[in-house]
Amino acid sequence: MNENMSVKVPIFMIHGNHDDPSGLEYLSNIDLMSSNNYVNYFGKVTNIEDIEVVPILFRKGATKIALYGIGHMKDERLNMAFENKRIKFKRPLKDKDDWFNILMVH
């Protein structure tokens, strides 16, 4: 809603295996694009021991969509996280069962 920005089509993205966050600051090139308001970056996992996935909520008329994202993780690590129940998916506070859930995974 910034009047100085004129983004026509909102772009939502997660990182893949070629643009993994790294280094001391745990940044990727998508962080730079997001900080300049070119894209909406979500799904970045900063704690691999307890992964909390928070949705982006879209509502248009009666349609409600909850968009979840998990950026690239090695298959073994993601599988162990699911097996050990280390991944928690947050749900919308109101009308939890009325939302259509979509999960983006790289």
C-alpha positions in Angstrom: 0.0 0.0 0.0 3.0 2.3 -0.4 2.2 5.1 -2.9 5.8 5.2 -4.0 5.7 1.6 -5.2 3.7 0.6 -8.3 3.8 -3.2 -8.3 1.1 -4.5 -10.7 1.4 -8.2 -10.1 2.4 -9.4 -6.6 5.0 -12.2 -6.8 5.3 -14.6 -3.9 8.4 -16.9 -3.8 10.4 -19.3 -1.8 14.1 -20.1 -2.2 15.4 -23.1 -4.1 18.5 -25.1 -3.9 20.5 -22.6 -6.1 19.7 -19.6 -3.9 19.9 -21.0 -0.4 20.4 -18.5 2.4 23.9 -18.8 3.7 26.7 -16.9 5.5 26.7 -15.3 8.9 23.6 -13.2 8.1 21.8 -16.2 6.5 20.9 -14.2 3.4 20.1 -15.1 -0.2 19.7 -13.1 -3.3 15.9 -13.3 -2.8 16.4 -11.3 0.5 17.8 -8.5 -1.6 14.9 -8.5 -4.0 12.5 -8.6 -1.1 14.1 -5.7 0.7 13.6 -3.6 -2.4 9.9 -4.7 -2.6 10.3 -6.5 -5.9 9.0 -9.8 -4.5 7.3 -11.2 -1.4 9.8 -13.7 0.0 8.4 -16.3 2.5 9.1 -19.8 3.6 12.6 -19.2 4.9 13.5 -21.7 7.6 15.9 -20.2 10.2 15.7 -22.9 12.9 15.9 -26.5 11.5 15.2 -28.0 14.9 11.7 -26.6 15.2 10.2 -25.5 11.9 7.1 -23.2 12.1 5.3 -22.6 8.9 3.1 -19.5 8.9 0.7 -18.9 6.0 0.0 -15.9 3.9 -3.7 -15.4 3.9 -5.7 -14.3 0.9 -9.4 -13.5 0.9 -11.5 -12.4 -2.1 -15.2 -12.5 -1.6 -16.1 -15.9 -0.1 -12.8 -17.5 -1.2 -10.1 -17.9 1.5 -6.7 -19.2 0.6 -3.9 -20.0 3.1 -0.5 -20.2 1.3 2.2 -22.0 3.1 5.8 -22.2 2.0 9.0 -24.2 2.9 12.1 -23.2 1.0 14.6 -25.8 -0.1 15.9 -28.2 2.5 17.8 -31.4 1.9 15.4 -34.4 1.5 16.9 -36.2 4.4 16.6 -33.2 6.8 13.0 -32.5 5.7 12.0 -36.2 6.0 13.5 -36.3 9.5 11.7 -33.1 10.5 8.3 -34.7 9.5 9.1 -38.0 11.1 10.1 -36.3 14.4 7.1 -34.0 14.3 9.4 -30.9 14.2 7.2 -29.1 11.6 4.3 -27.0 12.9 1.8 -25.5 10.5 0.1 -22.4 11.9 -3.6 -22.1 11.2 -5.7 -18.9 10.7 -7.3 -17.8 14.0 -10.9 -17.4 12.7 -12.8 -20.0 10.7 -10.0 -22.5 10.6 -11.9 -25.0 8.5 -13.0 -22.5 5.8 -9.6 -22.0 4.3 -8.2 -23.7 1.2 -4.6 -24.7 2.1 -1.8 -24.6 -0.5 1.8 -25.7 0.4 4.8 -24.6 -1.8 7.8 -26.8 -1.4 11.0 -26.7 -3.5 
